[in-house]
Amino acid sequence: MELRHRLFLTLATVVLLWSRVPSAEPVAVRHVEGLVHGFLSLRSPEGAVVASGDLIQDARGSRVTSRLVYHFKDGSLQDETAVFVQRGHFQLISDHLVQKGPTFERPLDMMIDRPTGHVVVRYTNEHGEERVEDEHMDLPPDLANGLIITLLKNVRRDALPPSVSLVAAMPKPRLVKVTLAVAGTEPFSVAGSARKATHYVLKIDIGGIAGFVAPLVGKQPPDSHVWILDGEAPAFVRSQAATFLGGPVWQTDLVSPVWPSGR
């Protein structure tokens, strides 16, 4: 009984400590986002191309709509649209993520409305049954769903925010922290021209008892890695990340158009 009591107190202390972690301030706007259409490839851990992607972004005043969509070779789809404002700081308004098709073990459709705190997750469970999680959550101003790349182009590598917040579908929506760190600077080249990119490492902190237990049961999400070209116009170069719980770590790269032979 005494051992059980001590274990309870330990877990309660862990939960209390995690609950006291304050929300970070939103990332300040150093580079204003605008019109973008980028072409991307998604590769498996073995290096095979599994999907082609488009980043389509438009800005109307201080309001930006950014859509990242991947079409998989097996017919699957991942489609995320984030709407945010860039007035002094980046702040998310809404995010809509759709994942469906054979690539995804648990197809889902997640809608986030940050100002109201309304989050809806529609998913299919392991029995093929459709389920809905409808929650009202206290969503912080540093919520970063759909904004990670934009934020990393604007942070100062020598003064990183300690973390940003993220709503993760597990499948019940859960607010988690993503800690940021710089792993160093790494070389790459463009048409034979040498460049350098800052390598960022992102680690998800689930928090609470679930976060305490996750590493013990093998469900701790893997770290994500993002490479950003620094300078007067920072740019995304590459990322390696899992996009759903238990999923593989996929690599995203910028790609250039390929013309038919003879043109």
KOLVEX-304558 format. One record per residue: x, y, z of N, C-alpha, C, CB in turn. Coordinates in pm, whole numbers, padded with zeros to 5 digits, always signed. Glycine has a CB too. Layout:
XYZXYZXYZXYZ
...
***
This chain:
+00083-00121+00000+00000+00000+00000+00086+00126+00000-00094+00001+00122
+00195+00123+00080+00283+00239+00085+00350+00261-00050+00389+00222+00194
+00392+00154-00118+00454+00165-00250+00355+00225-00349+00504+00028-00299
+00230+00178-00345+00128+00230-00435+00105+00379-00409-00003+00152-00420
+00104+00417-00280+00084+00558-00244+00197+00644-00298+00072+00573-00092
+00320+00595-00287+00436+00670-00338+00430+00685-00489+00567+00602-00296
+00389+00576-00555+00378+00582-00701+00275+00685-00743+00341+00445-00758
+00162+00688-00671+00057+00786-00702+00109+00927-00685-00066+00764-00613
+00182+00951-00575+00235+01085-00550+00336+01124-00657+00300+01092-00412
+00417+01028-00702+00515+01057-00807+00446+01097-00937+00605+00936-00832
+00345+01019-00977+00272+01051-01100+00199+01183-01087+00174+00940-01135
+00140+01209-00970+00069+01335-00949+00165+01453-00959+00000+01335-00812
+00287+01436-00905+00387+01543-00914+00427+01569-01057+00510+01507-00831
+00444+01460-01137+00478+01475-01278+00370+01554-01351+00497+01338-01345
+00243+01518-01328+00133+01587-01393+00132+01734-01353-00001+01522-01357
+00154+01762-01223+00151+01899-01174+00262+01981-01238+00164+01903-01022
+00381+01924-01245+00493+01996-01305+00467+02027-01451+00622+01917-01291
+00414+01929-01526+00385+01952-01668+00276+02056-01685+00343+01821-01737
+00177+02054-01596+00066+02148-01611+00109+02290-01584-00047+02112-01519
+00225+02308-01516+00272+02442-01483+00359+02501-01592+00347+02440-01354
+00390+02424-01697+00473+02478-01805+00394+02585-01879+00517+02365-01903
+00439+02710-01878+00361+02818-01938+00366+02813-02090+00411+02952-01889
+00263+02869-02152+00263+02879-02298+00361+02986-02341+00121+02910-02351
+00434+02959-02449+00529+03057-02500+00455+03166-02576+00634+02990-02591
+00523+03279-02592+00467+03386-02672+00473+03347-02820+00542+03518-02647
+00380+03395-02902+00387+03367-03046+00518+03419-03104+00267+03430-03120
+00563+03356-03212+00687+03395-03278+00667+03529-03350+00734+03286-03377
+00762+03619-03333+00754+03751-03396+00776+03740-03547+00857+03847-03334
+00709+03828-03621+00723+03831-03767+00850+03906-03804+00599+03897-03834
+00947+03837-03861+01069+03899-03913+01066+03905-04065+01193+03823-03864
+00995+03810-04129+00986+03802-04274+00839+03776-04309+01079+03688-04332
+00778+03870-04376+00636+03862-04409+00612+03757-04517+00582+03999-04455
+00512+03671-04494+00476+03569-04590+00391+03628-04702+00402+03454-04521
+00404+03569-04823+00328+03618-04938+00286+03506-05030+00409+03720-05014
+00281+03538-05160+00237+03442-05261+00346+03337-05286+00202+03514-05393
+00308+03209-05278+00403+03099-05295+00334+02983-05366+00461+03053-05158
+00407+02917-05457+00367+02785-05506+00495+02704-05520+00287+02793-05644
+00515+02611-05426+00635+02529-05427+00602+02384-05458+00706+02539-05293
+00699+02313-05515+00682+02172-05553+00768+02085-05462+00719+02149-05704
+00709+01977-05412+00775+01895-05312+00768+01747-05346+00713+01920-05175
+00860+01671-05291+00852+01525-05300+00857+01469-05159+00968+01467-05387
+00792+01354-05142+00790+01286-05013+00851+01148-05034+00645+01276-04954
+00954+01117-04955+01025+00991-04971+01011+00903-04847+01173+01016-05001
+01009+00773-04869+01002+00675-04762+01139+00667-04694+00958+00536-04816
+01146+00599-04578+01277+00581-04513+01378+00509-04602+01260+00504-04384
+01329+00432-04701+01419+00362-04793+01461+00449-04912+01354+00236-04844
+01404+00570-04923+01443+00662-05028+01353+00664-05149+01577+00630-05072
+01248+00582-05151+01157+00580-05266+01058+00695-05257+01080+00445-05274
+01027+00756-05372+00928+00863-05376+00789+00802-05357+00936+00943-05510
+00718+00845-05253+00585+00791-05224+00474+00890-05256+00575+00750-05078
+00510+01020-05269+00406+01120-05296+00468+01245-05357+00329+01156-05167
+00388+01317-05434+00426+01449-05483+00341+01553-05411+00408+01460-05639
+00400+01669-05387+00328+01769-05308+00333+01907-05366+00384+01772-05171
+00237+01989-05322+00231+02131-05358+00210+02213-05232+00117+02157-05461
+00287+02319-05219+00263+02420-05117+00207+02543-05187+00395+02453-05037
+00082+02575-05155+00014+02686-05222-00026+02787-05115-00113+02635-05303
+00023+02910-05130+00002+03010-05025-00038+03143-05086+00127+03025-04940
-00130+03209-05021-00177+03340-05068-00195+03431-04948-00309+03328-05149
-00170+03559-04966-00184+03656-04858-00277+03768-04901-00047+03713-04818
-00369+03802-04813-00460+03915-04833-00448+04006-04712-00609+03867-04854
-00374+04114-04727-00344+04197-04612-00257+04120-04515-00473+04244-04544
-00295+04117-04389-00217+04045-04289-00262+03900-04273-00226+04116-04155
-00362+03858-04350-00419+03724-04339-00360+03634-04448-00574+03728-04349
-00310+03517-04408-00243+03425-04501-00314+03290-04497-00091+03409-04465
-00336+03233-04615-00389+03098-04627-00281+03011-04690-00522+03096-04711
-00241+02906-04619-00133+02819-04665-00184+02676-04673-00009+02828-04571
-00175+02615-04791-00223+02479-04811-00108+02389-04856-00337+02475-04915
-00090+02278-04785+00012+02179-04818-00059+02047-04848+00117+02162-04703
-00049+02000-04973-00122+01880-05013-00027+01779-05077-00236+01916-05112
-00040+01653-05036+00040+01544-05092-00053+01442-05156+00127+01477-04983
-00022+01405-05281-00093+01299-05351-00001+01177-05356-00137+01344-05496
-00043+01069-05291+00040+00949-05281+00019+00858-05402+00008+00873-05151
+00122+00779-05431+00115+00689-05545+00009+00581-05527+00250+00624-05569
-00026+00550-05401-00128+00448-05377-00269+00507-05371-00098+00373-05249
-00282+00636-05406-00412+00701-05405-00447+00773-05276-00516+00602-05434
-00362+00763-05175-00387+00832-05049-00369+00983-05064-00293+00779-04939
-00424+01056-04968-00420+01202-04971-00391+01256-04832-00553+01260-05024
-00300+01352-04827-00281+01433-04706-00295+01579-04748-00140+01406-04636
-00389+01649-04686-00423+01785-04728-00443+01870-04603-00551+01786-04818
-00359+01972-04586-00370+02058-04468-00374+02204-04510-00252+02034-04371
-00473+02276-04459-00486+02419-04487-00484+02495-04356-00617+02449-04567
-00387+02585-04341-00376+02669-04223-00404+02813-04261-00235+02656-04157
-00482+02882-04180-00510+03023-04198-00453+03096-04076-00664+03051-04216
-00370+03198-04100-00309+03268-03989-00293+03416-04021-00173+03207-03955
-00267+03495-03917-00242+03638-03935-00097+03666-03899-00339+03725-03849
-00041+03770-03959+00097+03809-03934+00101+03959-03901+00188+03776-04057
+00047+03992-03786+00048+04130-03737+00139+04136-03615-00097+04178-03701
+00267+04165-03639+00363+04169-03529+00409+04030-03489+00302+04239-03409
+00313+03939-03467+00342+03800-03435+00255+03711-03523+00318+03770-03284
+00301+03588-03546+00220+03490-03619+00118+03429-03523+00309+03379-03684
-00009+03429-03564-00112+03365-03483-00207+03286-03571-00189+03470-03401
-00224+03160-03536-00312+03072-03612-00458+03110-03591-00288+02925-03571
-00535+03108-03699-00680+03126-03691-00748+02990-03698-00731+03220-03804
-00712+02912-03801-00774+02781-03816-00679+02686-03888-00907+02791-03892
-00703+02557-03869-00626+02454-03939-00717+02337-03968-00502+02409-03854
-00706+02285-04091-00789+02171-04133-00697+02067-04195-00902+02215-04235
-00690+01950-04132-00603+01842-04177-00687+01721-04217-00502+01804-04068
-00662+01671-04339-00728+01551-04389-00622+01448-04424-00818+01583-04512
-00636+01327-04373-00549+01215-04409-00639+01096-04439-00446+01182-04295
-00631+01045-04563-00716+00932-04598-00647+00846-04704-00853+00980-04649
-00688+00719-04709-00629+00626-04805-00549+00519-04734-00541+00700-04906
-00501+00419-04809-00432+00304-04750-00302+00337-04678-00404+00204-04856
-00239+00451-04708-00115+00488-04640-00138+00509-04491-00056+00614-04701
-00257+00556-04455-00284+00595-04318-00362+00487-04243-00362+00727-04315
-00303+00440-04133-00367+00336-04054-00500+00385-03996-00274+00291-03941
-00507+00514-03963-00629+00570-03906-00665+00697-03984-00612+00600-03753
-00746+00686-04090-00788+00805-04163-00854+00904-04068-00884+00769-04278
-00825+01034-04088-00885+01134-03999-00909+01264-04072-00795+01158-03879
-00995+01343-04010-01028+01478-04056-01035+01563-03930-01164+01483-04139
-00938+01654-03914-00931+01736-03792-00948+01883-03826-00799+01712-03718
-01041+01948-03758-01065+02091-03773-01032+02161-03642-01213+02119-03815
-00954+02269-03651-00917+02348-03533-00959+02493-03556-00764+02338-03503
-01035+02548-03464-01067+02691-03465-01005+02750-03339-01224+02717-03471
-00888+02813-03354-00815+02857-03235-00888+02964-03153-00681+02908-03275
-00946+03070-03215-01011+03172-03132-01121+03118-03043-01068+03279-03220
-01197+03020-03090-01307+02964-03009-01264+02842-02929-01424+02927-03100
-01147+02783-02964-01102+02663-02895-01177+02538-02935-01114+02682-02749
-01248+02544-03049-01328+02430-03093-01243+02337-03180-01453+02479-03171
-01233+02211-03140-01156+02111-03214-01245+01990-03241-01027+02070-03136
-01251+01948-03366-01330+01831-03404-01239+01734-03480-01454+01871-03492
-01235+01610-03432-01157+01506-03499-01252+01395-03542-01044+01450-03405
-01259+01370-03671-01335+01257-03724-01235+01153-03772-01432+01302-03841
-01253+01029-03729-01157+00926-03764-01226+00791-03775-01044+00919-03662
-01153+00696-03831-01201+00558-03842-01117+00471-03750-01195+00507-03990
-01181+00397-03658-01104+00317-03565-01060+00185-03627-01185+00291-03439
-00994+00101-03546-00938-00024-03599-01044-00123-03644-00852-00089-03494
-01169-00098-03607-01279-00185-03650-01352-00130-03772-01377-00205-03536
-01300-00021-03830-01364+00039-03946-01484+00125-03912-01404-00066-04040
-01501+00158-03783-01615+00238-03739-01577+00386-03734-01665+00191-03601
-01667+00472-03781-01642+00615-03778-01671+00670-03640-01727+00687-03884
-01580+00754-03591-01592+00814-03459-01569+00964-03469-01492+00749-03361
-01625+01039-03375-01608+01184-03371-01571+01226-03230-01737+01256-03418
-01463+01303-03219-01424+01366-03092-01446+01516-03109-01273+01333-03053
-01537+01571-03030-01573+01713-03040-01538+01778-02907-01727+01731-03074
-01435+01864-02907-01384+01921-02783-01376+02073-02789-01247+01862-02751
-01392+02135-02672-01358+02276-02655-01234+02281-02567-01478+02358-02593
-01126+02339-02618-00997+02338-02551-00947+02481-02531-00895+02255-02630
-00864+02497-02431-00800+02627-02406-00674+02631-02493-00764+02647-02253
-00687+02688-02613-00578+02686-02710-00493+02812-02695-00634+02675-02854
-00363+02796-02675-00274+02910-02650-00243+02988-02777-00144+02862-02587
-00194+03112-02762-00163+03195-02879-00045+03146-02961-00137+03334-02835
+00038+03053-02904+00153+03003-02979+00121+02873-03053+00271+02981-02886
-00008+02842-03073-00046+02719-03143+00013+02719-03283-00200+02705-03149
+00077+02607-03322+00159+02605-03444+00115+02502-03547+00300+02579-03408
-00005+02447-03537-00051+02353-03640-00047+02418-03778-00194+02303-03609
+00022+02354-03872+00033+02408-04007+00129+02524-04022-00100+02451-04053
+00201+02561-03913+00285+02681-03916+00433+02654-03887+00234+02781-03816
+00471+02530-03862+00606+02503-03815+00712+02560-03909+00627+02353-03800
+00700+02536-04038+00802+02585-04133+00807+02737-04133+00773+02533-04275
+00690+02800-04134+00685+02947-04132+00754+03001-04007+00540+02997-04137
+00729+02940-03893+00789+02987-03768+00941+02969-03769+00729+02913-03649
+00989+02856-03821+01133+02831-03823+01206+02927-03918+01160+02688-03865
+01137+02981-04016+01199+03081-04104+01209+03217-04034+01119+03095-04234
+01144+03232-03919+01140+03361-03852+01207+03364-03715+01000+03404-03837
+01238+03247-03658+01305+03246-03529+01451+03288-03544+01296+03105-03464
+01511+03330-03433+01654+03356-03429+01721+03234-03368+01687+03487-03347
+01815+03176-03440+01875+03051-03394+01947+03066-03262+01971+02998-03499
+01990+03190-03227+02057+03212-03100+01960+03255-02989+02165+03316-03117
+01831+03262-03021+01731+03300-02921+01599+03228-02951+01710+03454-02918
+01605+03094-02957+01487+03017-02991+01383+03024-02879+01526+02871-03018
+01254+03025-02915+01153+03007-02811+01170+02866-02753+01007+03028-02868
+01145+02848-02624+01165+02715-02564+01076+02608-02626+01141+02720-02416
+00958+02650-02672+00865+02553-02730+00754+02626-02802+00808+02459-02622
+00677+02550-02880+00551+02597-02937+00446+02489-02905+00562+02624-03094
+00320+02524-02919+00213+02430-02887+00157+02368-03015+00101+02499-02808
+00099+02249-03000+00044+02175-03113-00075+02092-03064+00153+02084-03181
-00181+02087-03144-00291+01995-03116-00263+01868-03195-00431+02056-03153
-00252+01755-03123-00227+01626-03187-00350+01538-03172-00102+01556-03126
-00384+01465-03280-00497+01372-03276-00446+01236-03234-00569+01364-03414
-00491+01185-03116-00436+01061-03062-00535+00946-03037-00369+01091-02936
-00648+00931-03096-00717+01024-03185-00791+01137-03113-00815+00948-03269
-00815+01123-02983-00873+01232-02907-00776+01350-02912-00904+01190-02759
-00822+01472-02943-00729+01584-02954-00660+01613-02821-00803+01709-03003
-00530+01635-02828-00451+01660-02707-00352+01771-02735-00377+01530-02660
-00340+01864-02643-00246+01975-02657-00109+01929-02609-00293+02099-02579
-00008+01940-02697+00127+01899-02663+00223+02015-02688+00170+01773-02745
+00342+02002-02632+00447+02099-02654+00549+02042-02752+00515+02137-02522
+00604+02128-02837+00712+02091-02928+00832+02177-02892+00671+02110-03079
+00936+02115-02838+01057+02190-02803+01147+02203-02925+01132+02120-02687
+01218+02314-02933+01302+02346-03049+01448+02352-03007+01258+02479-03113
+01535+02300-03093+01679+02306-03068+01752+02313-03201+01727+02184-02986
+01872+02373-03199+01957+02380-03317+02062+02271-03308+02024+02520-03331
+02067+02185-03411+02165+02075-03414+02295+02116-03482+02105+01953-03485
+02296+02232-03549+02416+02277-03617+02385+02331-03755+02516+02165-03626
+02489+02355-03832+02478+02403-03970+02534+02297-04063+02552+02539-03989
+02461+02267-04172+02503+02160-04262+02509+02210-04406+02407+02040-04251
+02608+02163-04483+02624+02210-04621+02532+02138-04719+02768+02192-04664
+02494+02209-04824+02426+02149-04939+02461+02236-05059+02268+02140-04917
+02415+02198-05177+02449+02277-05295+02328+02292-05385+02565+02211-05373
+02327+02400-05463+02224+02428-05563+02294+02456-05695+02132+02549-05520
+02275+02366-05792+02341+02380-05923+02491+02400-05907+02281+02497-06000
+02551+02327-05813+02694+02333-05792+02740+02445-05701+02762+02347-05920
+02646+02531-05657+02680+02643-05569+02664+02599-05424+02591+02767-05598
+02770+02615-05344+02769+02570-05206+02683+02662-05118+02911+02564-05151
+02599+02601-05036+02515+02675-04940+02522+02604-04805+02366+02684-04991
+02463+02668-04703+02454+02607-04570+02314+02626-04515+02559+02667-04475
+02265+02524-04444+02132+02530-04384+02142+02503-04234+02035+02429-04452
+02057+02570-04158+02048+02543-04014+01960+02421-03992+01993+02667-03937
+02009+02327-03913+01939+02203-03884+01868+02218-03749+02037+02081-03883
+01734+02217-03752+01654+02226-03630+01601+02088-03592+01538+02327-03648
+01596+02062-03464+01539+01937-03411+01416+01971-03328+01643+01858-03327
+01305+01905-03357+01180+01929-03287+01140+01802-03212+01067+01973-03386
+01115+01817-03084+01080+01703-02999+00943+01726-02937+01188+01680-02889
+00853+01629-02953+00719+01641-02897+00719+01596-02752+00618+01558-02979
+00664+01683-02666+00648+01652-02525+00499+01631-02500+00707+01766-02433
+00457+01504-02489+00315+01475-02474+00261+01531-02343+00290+01324-02480
+00340+01522-02236+00299+01577-02108+00206+01486-02031+00233+01709-02129
+00191+01515-01902+00101+01439-01818+00144+01295-01801-00037+01444-01874
+00054+01213-01747+00085+01072-01727+00111+01003-01860-00030+01002-01653
+00037+01044-01966+00057+00983-02098+00200+01006-02145-00042+01040-02201
+00251+01128-02124+00388+01158-02164+00490+01084-02080+00412+01305-02155
+00458+01063-01952+00547+00990-01864+00559+00844-01905+00498+01001-01719
+00447+00787-01949+00441+00644-01983+00485+00617-02127+00300+00591-01961
+00463+00714-02219+00485+00691-02362+00622+00631-02395+00470+00819-02436
+00734+00685-02343+00863+00624-02377+00876+00482-02327+00976+00707-02321
+00805+00449-02219+00815+00315-02163+00744+00211-02247+00759+00315-02023
+00641+00253-02320+00563+00160-02401+00590+00175-02550+00414+00179-02374
+00693+00254-02585+00733+00267-02724+00643+00354-02809+00740+00135-02785
+00567+00446-02748+00476+00530-02824+00519+00676-02826+00337+00519-02768
+00640+00706-02780+00690+00842-02787+00715+00878-02933+00820+00859-02701
+00654+00986-02985+00677+01023-03126+00824+01050-03153+00594+01147-03164
+00874+01012-03270+01014+01038-03303+01040+01186-03322+01054+00962-03430
+01165+01227-03305+01201+01367-03329+01181+01401-03476+01346+01394-03287
+01150+01528-03501+01143+01579-03638+01266+01665-03665+01011+01661-03661
+01306+01670-03793+01424+01747-03832+01385+01838-03949+01543+01653-03870
+01425+01965-03940+01394+02061-04046+01521+02141-04077+01278+02157-04003
+01548+02160-04207+01663+02238-04250+01614+02367-04317+01753+02156-04348
+01665+02482-04268+01625+02614-04318+01747+02689-04367+01552+02695-04207
+01741+02741-04489+01845+02828-04543+01830+02965-04478+01838+02838-04699
+01936+03014-04414+01932+03144-04349+01960+03255-04450+02035+03151-04233
+01958+03380-04402+01989+03493-04489+01876+03594-04494+02021+03445-04628
+01884+03683-04594+01783+03789-04603+01647+03736-04644+01828+03894-04702
+01642+03618-04706+01516+03555-04741+01524+03406-04704+01484+03573-04894
+01501+03371-04577+01511+03232-04534+01417+03142-04614+01480+03220-04385
+01461+03018-04636+01381+02926-04717+01389+02785-04660+01429+02927-04863
+01279+02712-04673+01276+02570-04637+01361+02492-04736+01130+02517-04635
+01438+02396-04685+01522+02312-04771+01482+02165-04763+01669+02329-04732
+01461+02114-04642+01431+01972-04625+01370+01949-04487+01559+01885-04643
+01291+01841-04476+01243+01800-04344+01236+01648-04338+01104+01862-04313
+01244+01595-04218+01225+01453-04192+01134+01443-04071+01362+01378-04168
+01014+01388-04091+00916+01387-03984+00809+01282-04008+00852+01525-03969
+00749+01236-03900+00630+01150-03908+00508+01240-03901+00628+01042-03792
+00409+01213-03985+00293+01300-03990+00172+01244-03917+00256+01329-04131
+00185+01121-03862+00078+01067-03780+00138+00973-03678-00029+00996-03866
+00069+00954-03565+00118+00874-03455+00145+00731-03500+00019+00876-03340
+00268+00686-03480+00307+00552-03520+00348+00540-03665+00195+00460-03493
+00345+00651-03739+00378+00648-03881+00528+00655-03906+00311+00761-03952
+00570+00626-04030+00712+00632-04064+00762+00776-04070+00737+00562-04197
+00893+00791-04062+00955+00923-04078+00979+00946-04227+01090+00933-03996
+00904+01039-04285+00916+01070-04426+01006+01190-04448+00777+01095-04488
+01071+01193-04563+01158+01305-04598+01093+01390-04705+01296+01255-04646
+01084+01520-04679+01028+01615-04775+01141+01699-04833+00921+01706-04708
+01145+01708-04967+01246+01789-05036+01179+01879-05138+01350+01698-05105
+01242+01993-05163+01200+02076-05276+01242+02007-05406+01263+02219-05267
+01159+02018-05509+01192+01960-05638+01170+02062-05748+01108+01833-05665
+01235+02040-05861+01222+02128-05977+01144+02057-06088+01363+02173-06029
+01081+02132-06176+01007+02071-06288+01102+01989-06377+00934+02180-06374
+01049+01881-06430+01122+01795-06525+01047+01802-06659+01133+01645-06473
+01117+01845-06763+01054+01862-06894+01070+01737-06977+01112+01983-06968
+00978+01716-07071+00990+01600-07163+01122+01604-07239+00872+01597-07264
+01170+01488-07275+01298+01481-07346+01293+01562-07475+01334+01334-07377
+01401+01638-07499+01412+01717-07621+01362+01860-07605+01336+01651-07731
+01312+01898-07487+01264+02035-07467+01350+02108-07367+01120+02034-07419
***
